[in-house]
Amino acid sequence: MTEFWNLLISNLANTTWLEFIAVVLGIASVWYAQRENILVYPTGIVSVLIFVYICFKAMLYADAGINLFYFFTSVYGWYNWTRPREDNKTLAISVNTKTQQWAGIGLTVASFWAIYGLIWIFKHDDADYMQSYIPWADSFTTAIFLVGMLLMARKKVENWTYWIIGDVVSVPLYFARGLVFASFQYVVFLVIAVMGLIEWRRKYRLSKGL
């Protein structure tokens, strides 16, 4: 335990100001999402663009790609959350139908293999990297967060389930790559995601009179 804390303190001391800014904005973004606040998108956009650079340097190529994807889905989500509907109201929280639920699972599986395939194409010559757990875990978190981001842009309650699963995997993944502060961020993300799931379920049930 002492060794763990010494490693944590050492890595935190070596955290760059760029990573610190990305983490703070990332936490703020998830907090705003939990509160269904539109500020989730401007804070998130800046954070993910910084993480594109950080992940690429740490050889988390799929995570670098997903952060770039986050940028585009954040722009879409910002538009989708604020665009008036036919009743002149903004997008309301809803839940997936069974068809949408299975579509999300199918997209996750398909995305995982597509992302892993891309990593193999670009990194197959790096035997040590490809034989490690990192490309598998990286591909999984990328796929799960990809679907979670799409569901958030559509204000689906289930988006929080995807974030929770991805956060659980990301904590040890980032720590193993030496990004301790970023790993801490995912611990905070996990707590907020659980809170978000509870809050969005409450709001959905309230809107339906349940």
N, C-alpha and C positions, 0 to 999 in steps of 0.2 A: 504493500500500500504506500509506503514511504517512497519507493522508487517511482510509483505512478505519479504521485504529487510532484516529485522533483522533475519528472519529465514534463508534466503539465505546466509547471511554472517556467521551466526552461523554454518550452515552445511558445508559451504566451509572451515571454520576453522578446522572442524573435518574430512575433507577429508584425507584419508590415502595416503601415498606416492605411494602405489600400485595402487590405483584407479586413481591417477593423471597420472601415467605412462601409464596406460591402455587407458585413455581418450586421451592423447596427441598422442599416437600411432594410436588410432582409427581414430582420426581426420585426421592424416597424411595419413592413408590408404585410406579413402574416397576421400581425395584431390587427391591422386595419381590416383585413379580410374577415377575421373572426367577428368583427363588429359590423360587417357589411358596409364598410366605408370606402368610397371611391378612391381615397388616397392609397389604397392597396396598389394601384397601378403605377402612378408616378414614382413612388418609393421603390417599388419592385423593379421597374425598368432600369433605374440607375444601378441597383444592386446586381442584377443578372448580367449586365454588360461588364461590370467589374469582374464577376466570377467567370465569365468566358475566358478572360485573360489568365486568372488565377488557376483555373482547372487545366488549361492547356499547358501551363508551365509544370503542373504536378502530374502530367501524363494521364489525367482523367479526361480522355478525349470525348467520350460519350457525354460526360457531364458538361463539358465545354459546349458541345453541340446542343444539349438540352437547354442550357441557359440562353443560347442564341434563339432557340425555339420559343423560350419563355418571353423573349423580347417581342416577337411577332404576335404571340397569343395574348400578351398583355395589352398590346395596341388594340387587338380585336376585342378583348374583354372590356377594356375602357370604353370602347364604342358601344358594345352590346349592353353594358350596364346602364349607360346614360341615354341610349336611343329610345325615344318615346314610342310606345306601342299604339295600336289602334285606339285604345281607350285612354290615350294620353298619359298612361302610367309607365314607369320604368320596369325593367325586368324583375320579376318576383322569384323568390326561392321556391324550388320545386324538387321533386324526387324522380329518379329514373323509372321508366316502365320496365317490365321484365325484358322486353326486346332491347332496350337501351342498356340494361345491365349486362346482358350477354355480349352486346356489341362492345362495351367497354372492356370486358375481360378478353374478348377476341382481339381487340386492338392492342391490348397490353402484350399478349403472347406474340402477335405478329411483329410488334415494334421491338420486342426483346431480341428476336432472331434476326431481324433486319439490322439492328444496331450492332449486335455481336458480329454479324457478317461483315459490316463495314470496318469494325475494329480489326478483324482478322485480315482483311484486305490490306490495311495500312500498317499493321503491326505483326504480321505472321513471321517475319524474319527475327523478331525479338522473342526467342524461345522462353527466356525467363519470365517475361511479362505475360505471354500467352498461357504459360503453364501455371500461373498463379491464379488466385481467386478474384483478382482485381477486375479483369475484363468481364467476368460473369456478374459480379456484384454491380459494377459500373453500368452494364447493360440493363440489369434489372431495375435499378433505381431510376435510370433514364426513362425506361418504358413506363414505369408506374407513375412518375412525376409528369410525364407527357400527357397521359390520360387524365390525371388529376387536374392539370392546368386547363385542359379543354373543358372539363366538367365545371371548374370554378368559373370560367368565362361564361358558362351557361347557367350559373347559379344553381347547380345541382348539389343537394345535401351530400351525396355520395363522394364528392370530391375530397372531403375530409378523410374518408376511409383510405383512399389512395395515398394521401399525404402522410397519414399515420404509419402505414406499412413502409413507405419509402424512407421516412425519418428514422425508423427503427434500424434499418439497414445502413443508412448513411452515417450514423454516429460512429460506429467502429471503422467504416471505410475511410472517412476523412482523417480520423485519428491515426490510422495506420500509415497514411500518406504524409504525416507530419503536420497536417493542417488542424492543429488542436483547437484553435479559436473557432474555426469553421465547424468542427465537430461539436463544440459547445453550442453553436448556433442551432444545430439540428436537435439537440436536447431541448432547447427552448421551443423550437418549431413543434416538437412532439407534444409538449405540454399545451401549447396554443392550439394545435390541431385537435386535440381531445376536447378542449374548451369550445372550439369552433363547431365540432360535430354536435355537441350538446346544445349550443346556442342556436344553430341553424335548424336543428330538429324542432326545438321549441318554437321558433318563429314560424316554421312551416305548419306545425300542428295548430298554432294559434290562428294562422291565416285561414285554415280549413275548419276552424271551430271544433277541433278534436280535443 
